[in-house]
Amino acid sequence: MKIESKKFKTQDLTVTYDPGICKLSGICSKDLSEVFSDSIIPWINLEHTDTDKIIKQIKKCPSGALKFRLKEKATY
């Protein structure tokens, strides 16, 4: 049975988590516990730090279970 990815959003950032490929290394919660928690639901809270720190941490994910997408800003 496939487990669906979860989405977490702010005004500028969307983070997805795919539990089906997560290796449960805990790097995310050890290094950025104010955003990624292993004991609080929802376990990702994007409001607790700036976007650059979140992106930097997501890039460290060894399994690729965490991904991000920035909202494109309109140009006029």
C-alpha positions in Angstrom: 0.0 0.0 0.0 1.4 3.4 -1.0 1.4 6.2 1.6 0.6 9.6 0.1 3.0 12.5 0.4 2.1 15.3 2.9 2.2 19.0 2.0 3.0 21.9 4.3 2.7 25.5 3.1 3.5 29.1 3.9 2.8 32.0 1.7 6.1 31.6 -0.2 7.1 27.9 0.4 5.6 24.5 -0.1 7.4 21.5 1.5 6.4 17.9 0.7 7.3 14.8 2.7 7.1 11.4 1.2 6.9 8.9 4.1 7.3 6.0 1.7 10.9 6.8 0.9 12.0 8.4 4.3 14.9 6.6 5.9 14.1 8.0 9.4 17.6 9.3 9.8 16.4 12.1 12.0 18.8 14.6 10.5 15.9 17.1 10.0 14.7 17.1 13.6 18.2 17.0 15.1 19.5 20.0 13.1 16.3 22.1 12.9 14.0 21.0 15.7 12.0 24.2 15.7 10.6 23.2 12.3 10.9 19.4 12.1 9.7 17.5 15.2 9.6 13.8 15.9 7.1 14.1 18.7 4.6 16.9 17.8 1.8 16.7 15.2 1.9 18.3 12.6 5.6 17.3 12.7 6.6 20.1 10.2 5.8 23.7 11.3 7.2 26.1 8.7 6.3 29.2 10.8 9.2 28.8 13.2 12.2 29.9 11.1 13.1 31.6 7.9 12.7 30.0 4.5 16.4 29.9 3.8 17.1 27.8 6.9 14.3 25.4 5.9 15.6 25.0 2.4 19.2 24.4 3.6 17.9 21.6 5.9 15.8 20.0 3.3 18.8 19.8 1.0 20.5 17.6 3.7 17.8 15.0 3.6 19.6 11.8 2.7 16.6 10.0 1.2 15.0 12.8 -0.7 11.8 12.4 1.2 11.7 16.1 1.9 11.3 18.4 -1.1 10.5 22.1 -1.5 9.0 24.5 -4.0 9.2 28.3 -3.8 6.2 30.3 -4.9 7.1 32.2 -8.1 6.8 35.9 -7.6 4.9 37.8 -10.3 6.9 40.4 -12.2 5.3 43.4 -13.8 
